[in-house]
């Protein structure tokens, strides 16, 4: 059991011997770790450690030269992004990737694309299956809008929003895909204290209420130690630590490379 009463399940994602190079530069070197169902799994490390590269391997943006990825019992050399999305992996990005001219509602609706089965013709005439799908998808999106407390901006163009709310909208769009595994790339970066507190609360709520497994990259060690079940530490593309927050915090290699002091 985890501290919040959640039951951590079996391993659903296993990465073994992952190595990734760009030309002569090694981004990842023989990295292995796993992710268990319903947990919050943090990846930490200094800038350039390979954290975002690892997320890109998990959701198929990068293809590793070595190693295997096992997701829900199926082992392969790499993922294809569309395949990863179809299998229930969603992602937010370090740099916000929203449609700035579209409303909050319409941005979140794009996260439902994989759930739409109607043909282009059916969508064009907005009849039958297409109409039923749109009503169901809008209902799901409205549920997420209420969940993340962004009702007051649902019709606002995203480009007019402050940074913290943009990050929340990006989280909403990822949730619209109803993922079983959610990859969050620095969701609190650039936020003030109040915005970080709100985002932490929403991440925990997503994990606890939706049962979503979360892999999280975050630089704020207070956040990582407070909300994570387990932490993997990277440094220059190599794994130097792995375990519970308390175990990682006491790891001398992690202290020397990243934390600086034991705390």
C-alpha positions as CSV (number, residue, x, y, z in Angstrom):
1,X,0.0,0.0,0.0
2,X,1.1,3.6,-0.6
3,X,0.7,6.3,2.0
4,X,-2.5,7.7,0.5
5,X,-4.4,4.5,0.7
6,X,-3.8,3.6,-2.9
7,X,-2.9,0.0,-3.8
8,X,0.2,-0.1,-5.9
9,X,-0.2,-2.9,-8.4
10,X,2.1,-5.0,-10.5
11,X,4.7,-3.7,-13.0
12,X,3.0,-2.4,-16.1
13,X,6.0,-0.8,-17.8
14,X,9.6,-2.2,-17.8
15,X,12.6,-0.6,-19.5
16,X,15.6,-2.8,-19.8
17,X,19.1,-1.8,-21.0
18,X,17.9,1.3,-22.8
19,X,20.7,3.1,-24.7
20,X,20.1,6.1,-26.9
21,X,22.7,8.1,-28.9
22,X,22.6,11.1,-31.2
23,X,25.6,10.9,-33.4
24,X,28.5,10.4,-31.0
25,X,26.6,11.8,-28.0
26,X,25.1,9.2,-25.6
27,X,21.9,10.5,-24.2
28,X,21.0,7.3,-22.3
29,X,23.4,4.5,-21.3
30,X,22.0,1.1,-20.3
31,X,19.1,2.4,-18.3
32,X,16.7,-0.1,-16.6
33,X,13.8,0.6,-14.3
34,X,10.1,-0.3,-14.0
35,X,6.8,1.4,-13.3
36,X,4.0,-0.1,-11.2
37,X,0.3,0.3,-11.7
38,X,-1.2,3.3,-9.8
39,X,2.1,4.7,-8.6
40,X,3.7,8.1,-9.1
41,X,7.2,7.4,-10.4
42,X,9.5,10.4,-10.5
43,X,12.6,10.8,-12.8
44,X,15.1,13.4,-11.5
45,X,18.5,14.6,-12.4
46,X,20.4,17.7,-13.4
47,X,19.9,19.4,-16.7
48,X,21.2,17.2,-19.6
49,X,20.8,14.0,-17.5
50,X,18.5,12.4,-20.1
51,X,15.1,12.7,-18.4
52,X,13.1,14.0,-21.3
53,X,14.9,11.6,-23.7
54,X,13.6,8.8,-21.5
55,X,10.0,10.0,-21.7
56,X,10.5,10.3,-25.5
57,X,11.6,6.7,-25.6
58,X,8.6,5.6,-23.6
59,X,6.0,7.2,-25.9
60,X,7.8,6.5,-29.1
61,X,9.3,9.8,-30.1
62,X,12.8,8.4,-29.9
63,X,13.9,4.8,-30.9
64,X,16.7,3.5,-28.6
65,X,19.6,1.7,-30.3
66,X,19.6,-0.9,-27.5
67,X,17.2,-2.3,-24.9
68,X,13.6,-3.3,-24.7
69,X,10.3,-1.8,-23.6
70,X,7.7,-4.0,-22.0
71,X,4.2,-2.4,-21.6
72,X,1.3,-4.5,-20.3
73,X,3.3,-7.7,-21.0
74,X,4.2,-6.9,-24.6
75,X,7.9,-6.5,-25.2
76,X,9.3,-4.5,-28.2
77,X,12.4,-2.6,-29.1
78,X,10.5,0.7,-29.4
79,X,7.1,2.3,-29.4
80,X,5.4,4.1,-32.2
81,X,3.8,7.4,-30.9
82,X,0.3,6.6,-32.4
83,X,0.6,3.0,-31.0
84,X,1.6,4.3,-27.6
85,X,-1.4,6.7,-27.6
86,X,-3.7,3.8,-28.7
87,X,-2.4,1.7,-25.8
88,X,-3.2,4.3,-23.2
89,X,0.0,6.5,-22.9
90,X,-0.5,10.3,-22.8
91,X,2.1,13.0,-22.5
92,X,2.5,16.7,-21.5
93,X,5.6,18.6,-22.6
94,X,8.3,20.7,-21.0
95,X,7.4,23.5,-23.5
96,X,3.6,24.0,-23.7
97,X,2.3,22.5,-26.9
98,X,-1.3,23.9,-27.2
99,X,-3.2,25.6,-30.0
100,X,-2.9,29.2,-28.8
101,X,-5.7,30.5,-31.0
102,X,-8.3,27.9,-30.0
103,X,-10.4,28.0,-26.9
104,X,-9.7,25.9,-23.8
105,X,-12.6,23.7,-24.6
106,X,-11.5,23.1,-28.2
107,X,-7.9,22.3,-27.1
108,X,-9.1,19.7,-24.7
109,X,-11.5,18.2,-27.3
110,X,-8.4,17.5,-29.5
111,X,-7.4,15.0,-26.8
112,X,-10.5,12.9,-27.7
113,X,-9.4,12.3,-31.3
114,X,-8.5,8.7,-30.7
115,X,-11.9,8.1,-29.3
116,X,-13.7,9.2,-32.4
117,X,-14.8,6.4,-34.8
118,X,-17.1,8.3,-37.1
119,X,-16.0,8.8,-40.7
120,X,-15.1,12.2,-42.2
121,X,-18.4,12.2,-44.1
122,X,-20.4,11.4,-40.9
123,X,-18.6,14.2,-39.1
124,X,-19.2,16.6,-42.0
125,X,-23.0,16.1,-42.0
126,X,-23.0,15.8,-38.1
127,X,-25.5,13.1,-38.0
128,X,-26.0,9.7,-36.4
129,X,-22.8,8.2,-35.0
130,X,-20.9,11.4,-35.4
131,X,-23.4,13.4,-33.4
132,X,-23.6,10.8,-30.6
133,X,-19.8,10.7,-30.4
134,X,-19.5,14.4,-30.2
135,X,-22.1,14.6,-27.4
136,X,-20.3,11.8,-25.4
137,X,-16.8,13.4,-26.0
138,X,-18.1,16.8,-24.9
139,X,-19.6,15.3,-21.8
140,X,-16.2,13.8,-20.9
141,X,-14.4,17.0,-21.6
142,X,-16.8,19.0,-19.4
143,X,-16.2,16.4,-16.6
144,X,-12.4,17.1,-16.9
145,X,-13.0,20.9,-16.9
146,X,-14.9,20.6,-13.7
147,X,-12.3,18.2,-12.2
148,X,-9.4,20.7,-12.9
149,X,-11.5,23.7,-11.9
150,X,-11.2,25.6,-15.1
151,X,-14.9,26.3,-15.9
152,X,-14.3,30.0,-15.9
153,X,-11.9,29.9,-18.8
154,X,-13.5,27.2,-20.9
155,X,-14.3,29.6,-23.8
156,X,-11.1,31.7,-23.5
157,X,-8.5,31.4,-26.2
158,X,-5.5,29.6,-24.7
159,X,-3.1,32.3,-25.9
160,X,-4.7,34.8,-23.5
161,X,-4.1,32.6,-20.4
162,X,-1.4,33.0,-17.8
163,X,1.3,30.3,-17.8
164,X,0.0,28.3,-14.9
165,X,-3.4,27.9,-16.4
166,X,-1.9,26.9,-19.7
167,X,-0.1,24.1,-18.0
168,X,-3.4,23.0,-16.4
169,X,-5.1,23.0,-19.8
170,X,-2.3,20.8,-21.2
171,X,-2.9,18.4,-18.4
172,X,-6.7,18.4,-19.2
173,X,-6.0,17.6,-22.9
174,X,-3.8,14.6,-21.8
175,X,-6.5,13.4,-19.5
176,X,-9.1,13.7,-22.2
177,X,-7.4,10.7,-23.9
178,X,-8.3,8.6,-20.7
179,X,-4.7,7.3,-20.3
180,X,-3.7,4.5,-18.1
181,X,-0.1,5.9,-18.1
182,X,0.4,9.6,-18.0
183,X,3.9,11.1,-18.7
184,X,4.4,14.6,-17.2
185,X,7.5,16.6,-18.3
186,X,8.1,19.3,-15.7
187,X,4.5,20.1,-15.0
188,X,5.4,22.7,-12.3
189,X,8.3,24.4,-14.2
190,X,8.0,28.2,-14.1
191,X,5.1,28.3,-11.6
192,X,4.9,30.3,-8.5
193,X,4.3,28.7,-5.1
194,X,0.5,28.9,-5.3
195,X,0.4,27.4,-8.8
196,X,2.7,24.6,-7.8
197,X,0.5,23.7,-4.9
198,X,-2.5,23.6,-7.2
199,X,-0.8,21.4,-9.7
200,X,0.5,19.0,-7.0
201,X,-3.0,18.7,-5.8
202,X,-4.3,17.9,-9.3
203,X,-1.6,15.4,-10.0
204,X,-2.4,13.6,-6.7
205,X,-6.1,13.7,-7.5
206,X,-5.6,12.3,-11.0
207,X,-3.6,9.5,-9.5
208,X,-6.0,8.7,-6.7
209,X,-9.4,9.4,-8.2
210,X,-8.8,8.2,-11.8
211,X,-6.3,5.5,-10.8
212,X,-3.9,6.8,-13.4
213,X,-0.2,5.7,-13.3
214,X,2.1,8.7,-13.5
215,X,5.7,9.1,-14.6
216,X,6.9,12.6,-13.6
217,X,9.9,14.7,-14.4
218,X,10.3,17.5,-11.9
219,X,13.2,19.7,-10.6
220,X,11.5,20.8,-7.4
221,X,12.8,18.3,-4.9
222,X,10.2,19.2,-2.3
223,X,7.5,18.2,-4.8
224,X,9.3,15.0,-5.8
225,X,9.8,13.9,-2.2
226,X,6.2,14.7,-1.2
227,X,4.2,13.1,-4.0
228,X,6.3,10.3,-5.4
229,X,6.2,6.6,-4.5
230,X,9.5,5.8,-6.1
231,X,12.3,7.9,-7.7
232,X,14.8,7.1,-10.4
233,X,17.8,9.4,-10.7
234,X,19.8,10.0,-13.9
235,X,23.1,11.8,-14.3
236,X,24.8,12.2,-17.7
237,X,22.5,9.5,-19.2
238,X,23.3,6.9,-16.5
239,X,21.2,5.7,-13.6
240,X,22.7,6.5,-10.3
241,X,19.8,5.9,-7.9
242,X,16.5,4.2,-7.7
243,X,14.1,3.6,-4.8
244,X,11.7,5.4,-2.4
245,X,12.2,9.1,-1.8
246,X,13.9,8.3,1.6
247,X,16.3,5.8,0.0
248,X,17.2,8.2,-2.8
249,X,17.6,11.1,-0.5
250,X,20.2,9.1,1.5
251,X,22.1,7.8,-1.6
252,X,25.6,9.4,-1.5
253,X,25.9,9.2,-5.3
254,X,22.7,11.2,-5.7
255,X,23.8,13.7,-3.0
256,X,27.1,14.3,-4.8
257,X,25.7,14.5,-8.3
258,X,22.4,16.4,-7.7
259,X,21.1,17.2,-4.2
260,X,24.4,18.7,-3.0
261,X,23.6,18.1,0.6
262,X,21.7,15.4,2.5
263,X,18.2,16.8,3.2
